[in-house]
Amino acid sequence: MTCDAERFERAFAPVGVFVTFEGGEGAGKSTHIAILAAALRASGRETVCVREPGGTAIGEQLRGVVLDPSNDEMAPLCELFVYEAARAQLVREKVLPALERGAAVLCDRFCDSTVAYQAYGRGIDERAVRLVNEVACQGLVPARTIVLEAPSAAAGLSRAASAGDPDRLERAGAAFHDRVNAAFRAIAQADPDRVAVVSSRASIEDTAAAVYAAVAAVFPELSLEALLRAARDHAASAARSKREERA
Ligand code: TMP
């Protein structure tokens, strides 16, 4: 291929958008990822949702290992490298190809979780964590990051616990989770152009409106009305499933 053809191809290549959702336990990330994904798809944008650790067959196996409560002897450095291994696979197998196609990729947790949980939470040197993050990310940096904040670490943990047996990280103790939540606030303060803190204390629609404000600049095709409609649809279908469960 000639240089001119390469330049032409690059200039007209579709542009994907990578957005991450972060936060402590039980902050409502999956709800707001589902709402944003529905609104983006309705606007015609291919949208891929992935989660960390996981999102690939290999990553889901690694997720099983790192969250298994019976692995309570796992050393902090082993934990760090399992998260990074799952990330390296996800970026290579799913995220970069989707971005090359021009898709929106919404990722439930990414590098900021490693800084919050393994550096602030476990006490691993932050520079070391940031260095291995950089290697696993292979040059990928989120265009925007939403930190969803539960009213408190305790409230988030009890919401997460209501979903089933607590995993190894959810069992790490209140002081650990307080450090994690403080870390997310510090990360947002240090990088306000990328990271927005959104409280999930408000109604689902108000929270969705705050998410919209944080991502509107990177998704010009998205309207506030479309996102609010997706939030209402999501709330209605969650209420329907709850009613069916009770019946
Ligand atoms: P979740 O996806 O259900 O939130 O579970 C993932 C758990 O793993 C959660 O407790 C946060 C934790 N975690 C880390 O400790 N480090 C990381 O790098 C990532 C991505 C998650």
Residues whose N, C-alpha, C, O or C-beta is under 5 A from the ligand:
A	BS01	TMP	E52 P53 Y83 R109 F110 S113 T114 Y117 L169 E170
